[in-house]
Amino acid sequence: MFTKQRLTGAYEGARVEPFDETTKYVFISDHHRGDGSLSDEFTRNRNIFQYALEYYYRNDFTYVEAGDGDELWEYQDVKYIKNAHPAIFSTIKQFFDEDRFIMMWGNHNIYLKDPSYVERHYYTNYDEYHETFYSFLEGLKPIEALVLKHTRTGQEILTVHGHQGDAPNDQFWVLTMLSLKYFWRFLHAFGIRNPSSPVKNISRRHKIEKNYSKWIAENKMMLICGHTHRFKYPRKNALPYFNTGCCVYPTIITAIEIVGEEIQLVRWHVKSDEEGSLNVVRSVMRGPDNVKEFDLRDLTESPAL
C-alpha cells in the first residue's frame, strides 16, 4: 500500500552524503536492542556485534544504523536499553564523536521521528556508578532515508529501513505496536514470533520485495534496506535490491559494506579453530562488485522483476 509514494517521498527528503574511492560505509539494521531480559532477541548476538562494530571503528568506516536499532515498541524508556548494552553504546558514541554515525529510524523505533523524544532519551546518559548525567549523543538527528551520491558519476544509492508502504508497519503501525507490546513481547521469551510480521510471513515478505523492485525499475536506482530480516544481494543482471539482513539470527549477523566503489554482503559469526577456541570471524557472502555494475541509468531495458 502506497509503496511507490512512500519511497519517492523518502528519497526526496533524504540526507545526501558523497561517496567515492576513498569512503567506507557499513549498513547494519534490525538489531532490536532490548533491556537484556529473556525477550531481548539482541542479547544472543551482542558479543558478535560488539566485535564487528569495533572492527568497523578501527578501519575508519562510517556506521549507518539502518532502522530498528533499538526496540522501542517493546521498551519505550531507552535508559533500560542503554543500561543493558553499555559497551555497544560506548562504541556508538565513538563513531558519533567522530561524525561517522548515521542513525535511521524504522517501524520499531519510529519514535525517533520526534526531535523532542531524541533529545530526552539520547542527548544524555546516566552514569549509575557516579550517579550523574553526562553528554551522550547530543545533537543526534535521526533520518528516514539516506542517499549516497558518487562525487564523479552522480550515481545514487538510496537507503531506507524498508517498512515504507508495508501497511501494518507503516500506516497502521500503532495497532501493530500495541499487539507486540502487550502480547507478542512475552512470547518472544519462548522463541515464538509474530506470524503477521514479514519476518515469518513469506508471502508478505515477497510482496514487499516485489513492490520495491518495481520502484527500482521505474527510478533506475540502487536500493539498500532491511526490515524483512532476509539478507539479499542481487544476481548478475538482476535489479539492484540489497538487504542488510539483521542481527537476530541465531549466532550470526549480516551487513552490507561499501568500500570505495565496491559493495559486498558480509556475515559475522562464531567459528572454532583447530584448537577448539571460539573466534568471531568475518566472511564475505556475496561480492565484491563495483557499484557501477548496478547503475541502471544507461540501460535501454530494465532487468526483469
Stockholm file with secondary structure:
# STOCKHOLM 1.0

chainA/1-305         MFTKQRLTGAYEGARVEPFDETTKYVFISDHHRGDGSLSDEFTRNRNIFQYALEYYYRNDFTYVEAGDGDELWEYQDVKYIKNAHPAIFSTIKQFFDEDRFIMMWGNHNIYLKDPSYVERHYYTNYDEYHETFYSFLEGLKPIEALVLKHTRTGQEILTVHGHQGDAPNDQFWVLTMLSLKYFWRFLHAFGIRNPSSPVKNISRRHKIEKNYSKWIAENKMMLICGHTHRFKYPRKNALPYFNTGCCVYPTIITAIEIVGEEIQLVRWHVKSDEEGSLNVVRSVMRGPDNVKEFDLRDLTESPAL
#=GR chainA/1-305 SS CCHHHHHHHHHHTCEEEEECTTCEEEEECCCCBCCSSTTCGGGGGHHHHHHHHHHHHHTTCEEEEESCCBCTTTCCCHHHHHHHCHHHHHHHHHHHHTTCEEEECCSTTGGGGCHHHHHHHHSEEEETTTTEEEECSTTCCCBSEEEEEETTTCCEEEEECSCTTCGGGTTTHHHHHHHIIIIIHHHHTTTCCCTTSTTTCHHHHHHHHHHHHHHHHHHTCEEEECSSCCCBCCCTTSCCEEECCCSCBTTEEEEEEEETTEEEEEEEEEEECTTSCEEEEEEEEEEEEEGGGGCCTTCSSCCCC
#=GC SS_cons         CCHHHHHHHHHHTCEEEEECTTCEEEEECCCCBCCSSTTCGGGGGHHHHHHHHHHHHHTTCEEEEESCCBCTTTCCCHHHHHHHCHHHHHHHHHHHHTTCEEEECCSTTGGGGCHHHHHHHHSEEEETTTTEEEECSTTCCCBSEEEEEETTTCCEEEEECSCTTCGGGTTTHHHHHHHIIIIIHHHHTTTCCCTTSTTTCHHHHHHHHHHHHHHHHHHTCEEEECSSCCCBCCCTTSCCEEECCCSCBTTEEEEEEEETTEEEEEEEEEEECTTSCEEEEEEEEEEEEEGGGGCCTTCSSCCCC
//
